[in-house]
Amino acid sequence: MGNSALKTEIIEIEEGTDTFRIVRCPDNRPAADILKRFAAELIDGMIIGFFFFITQLFTITFCEKIFHFFNINKYMSIDKTYLITFSATYLFVKCFYYYVLYRQKCTTFGKKFFHFRVYRTNTQEPIGILRILIREVFGKALTIIFFPISFLWYLLDSKSRLPHDLLSGTMTVEELKEHNGIDY
């Protein structure tokens, strides 16, 4: 482990107008501690929940002003409208949070606390919006729904991947102590 810093590459990737600085290290090991991964998800969930709550307050206020302006009987369609705005706001906040952090640092605040990063499986490059949607929205929902099978899969997989990692073609790795701080 002591000489692994010699194998580290710091590269810049350009996609369109964005430039990303990432650390490639073949020695990074899979994030094998399921409790730390769960704690990182809880931290991210609390941050997303906070921003969702603030955004939802503005969305509800905006909808009420539209109902009042157009003189719509708000009791007739309020449930459907709130359900749609609730879902759309949550999806927007969650995707925005993950997109900004994964694209810039390959990590989130919860994962950064435990020195985890999320990369594409084979290339160790940042993940794009499609992989984020598959991983964070659909994949994690399936992981939770089929929890016993997901956990069993996690135990049997040599790279400690959960179903949402497999579906999105990503891998959560634990940065080695020598690499922490290089790109933070």
C-alpha positions as CSV (number, residue, x, y, z in Angstrom):
1,M,0.0,0.0,0.0
2,G,2.9,2.4,0.7
3,N,4.0,2.6,-3.0
4,S,0.5,2.8,-4.4
5,A,0.7,6.6,-4.6
6,L,3.3,6.2,-7.4
7,K,0.6,4.5,-9.6
8,T,-1.9,7.4,-9.1
9,E,-2.8,9.4,-12.2
10,I,-4.5,12.8,-11.9
11,I,-6.1,13.4,-15.3
12,E,-8.5,16.0,-16.7
13,I,-11.4,14.9,-18.8
14,E,-13.3,17.3,-21.1
15,E,-16.9,16.7,-22.0
16,G,-18.4,19.5,-24.0
17,T,-17.8,22.7,-22.0
18,D,-17.0,20.8,-18.7
19,T,-13.6,19.8,-17.5
20,F,-13.3,17.3,-14.7
21,R,-10.2,16.6,-12.7
22,I,-10.2,13.0,-11.4
23,V,-7.8,10.7,-9.6
24,R,-7.3,7.3,-11.2
25,C,-5.8,4.7,-9.0
26,P,-5.9,1.0,-9.7
27,D,-5.3,0.3,-6.0
28,N,-8.6,1.7,-4.8
29,R,-10.5,-1.0,-3.1
30,P,-14.3,-1.6,-3.2
31,A,-16.2,0.0,-0.4
32,A,-16.9,-3.2,1.5
33,D,-18.3,-1.8,4.8
34,I,-22.1,-1.9,4.3
35,L,-22.7,0.1,7.5
36,K,-20.5,3.0,6.3
37,R,-22.3,3.0,2.9
38,F,-25.6,3.0,4.7
39,A,-24.5,5.9,7.0
40,A,-23.3,7.8,3.9
41,E,-26.7,7.3,2.3
42,L,-28.4,8.6,5.5
43,I,-26.2,11.8,5.5
44,D,-27.1,12.3,1.8
45,G,-30.7,11.7,2.5
46,M,-30.8,14.3,5.2
47,I,-29.2,16.9,3.0
48,I,-31.5,16.1,0.1
49,G,-34.5,16.2,2.5
50,F,-33.5,19.6,3.8
51,F,-33.2,21.1,0.3
52,F,-36.4,19.3,-0.8
53,F,-38.3,20.9,2.2
54,I,-37.1,24.4,1.3
55,T,-37.8,23.9,-2.4
56,Q,-41.2,22.4,-1.7
57,L,-42.3,25.4,0.4
58,F,-41.6,27.6,-2.6
59,T,-43.3,25.2,-5.0
60,I,-46.5,25.0,-2.9
61,T,-46.6,28.8,-2.5
62,F,-46.2,29.2,-6.3
63,C,-49.0,26.8,-7.0
64,E,-51.3,28.5,-4.6
65,K,-50.6,31.9,-6.3
66,I,-51.4,30.3,-9.7
67,F,-54.7,28.9,-8.3
68,H,-55.6,32.2,-6.9
69,F,-54.6,34.2,-10.1
70,F,-56.6,31.9,-12.4
71,N,-59.4,31.6,-9.8
72,I,-59.3,27.8,-9.9
73,N,-61.2,25.9,-7.3
74,K,-58.2,24.7,-5.4
75,Y,-60.0,22.0,-3.4
76,M,-61.0,20.2,-6.6
77,S,-57.5,19.6,-8.0
78,I,-55.2,20.4,-5.1
79,D,-54.4,16.7,-4.2
80,K,-53.3,15.9,-7.7
81,T,-51.3,19.1,-8.1
82,Y,-49.5,18.7,-4.8
83,L,-48.7,15.1,-5.6
84,I,-47.2,16.0,-9.0
85,T,-45.3,19.0,-7.6
86,F,-44.1,16.9,-4.6
87,S,-42.8,14.1,-6.9
88,A,-41.3,16.5,-9.5
89,T,-39.6,18.6,-6.8
90,Y,-38.1,15.6,-5.1
91,L,-36.8,14.1,-8.3
92,F,-35.3,17.5,-9.3
93,V,-33.6,18.1,-6.0
94,K,-32.3,14.6,-5.8
95,C,-31.0,14.5,-9.4
96,F,-29.5,18.0,-9.1
97,Y,-27.7,17.1,-5.8
98,Y,-26.2,13.9,-7.2
99,Y,-25.4,15.4,-10.6
100,V,-23.5,18.3,-9.4
101,L,-21.5,16.4,-6.8
102,Y,-20.9,13.2,-8.9
103,R,-19.8,15.2,-11.9
104,Q,-17.5,17.5,-10.1
105,K,-15.9,15.2,-7.4
106,C,-17.3,11.7,-8.0
107,T,-18.6,11.8,-4.4
108,T,-21.3,13.3,-2.3
109,F,-21.1,14.8,1.2
110,G,-22.0,11.6,2.9
111,K,-19.6,9.5,0.8
112,K,-16.8,12.1,1.2
113,F,-17.1,11.8,5.0
114,F,-16.3,8.1,4.6
115,H,-13.8,8.6,1.8
116,F,-15.9,6.9,-0.8
117,R,-16.2,7.7,-4.5
118,V,-18.4,6.5,-7.3
119,Y,-16.9,5.8,-10.7
120,R,-17.9,4.0,-13.9
121,T,-17.0,0.4,-13.3
122,N,-14.0,-0.1,-15.6
123,T,-12.8,3.5,-16.5
124,Q,-12.9,5.3,-13.1
125,E,-14.5,8.3,-14.8
126,P,-17.4,10.4,-13.5
127,I,-20.9,9.2,-14.1
128,G,-23.4,11.1,-16.3
129,I,-27.0,12.0,-15.8
130,L,-28.3,8.7,-17.2
131,R,-26.2,6.6,-14.9
132,I,-27.2,8.9,-12.0
133,L,-30.9,8.4,-12.8
134,I,-30.5,4.6,-13.1
135,R,-28.4,4.4,-9.9
136,E,-30.1,6.8,-7.6
137,V,-33.7,6.7,-8.6
138,F,-34.5,3.3,-10.1
139,G,-31.6,1.2,-8.9
140,K,-31.8,2.2,-5.2
141,A,-35.6,1.7,-5.2
142,L,-35.1,-1.9,-6.5
143,T,-32.3,-2.4,-4.0
144,I,-34.6,-1.5,-1.1
145,I,-37.6,-3.4,-2.5
146,F,-35.6,-6.6,-2.8
147,F,-33.4,-6.0,0.3
148,P,-32.7,-9.6,1.3
149,I,-31.7,-10.6,-2.2
150,S,-29.7,-7.3,-2.6
151,F,-27.8,-8.0,0.6
152,L,-27.1,-11.5,-0.4
153,W,-25.8,-10.3,-3.7
154,Y,-23.6,-7.8,-2.0
155,L,-22.1,-10.5,0.2
156,L,-21.4,-12.8,-2.8
157,D,-20.0,-10.1,-5.2
158,S,-16.2,-9.9,-5.2
159,K,-16.4,-6.1,-5.8
160,S,-19.0,-5.4,-3.0
161,R,-21.5,-4.0,-5.5
162,L,-25.2,-3.7,-4.7
163,P,-27.9,-4.0,-7.5
164,H,-28.0,-0.3,-8.1
165,D,-24.3,-0.4,-8.9
166,L,-24.8,-3.3,-11.3
167,L,-27.7,-1.7,-13.0
168,S,-25.9,1.6,-13.6
169,G,-22.5,0.2,-14.4
170,T,-20.9,2.0,-11.4
171,M,-18.7,1.0,-8.5
172,T,-18.3,2.6,-5.1
173,V,-14.6,2.6,-4.0
174,E,-12.9,3.5,-0.8
175,E,-10.1,5.9,-1.5
176,L,-6.8,4.8,0.1
177,K,-5.3,7.0,2.8
178,E,-2.5,8.1,0.5
179,H,-5.0,9.5,-2.0
180,N,-7.3,11.3,0.4
181,G,-7.0,15.0,-0.1
182,I,-5.5,14.9,-3.7
183,D,-8.7,16.0,-5.3
184,Y,-10.8,17.3,-2.5
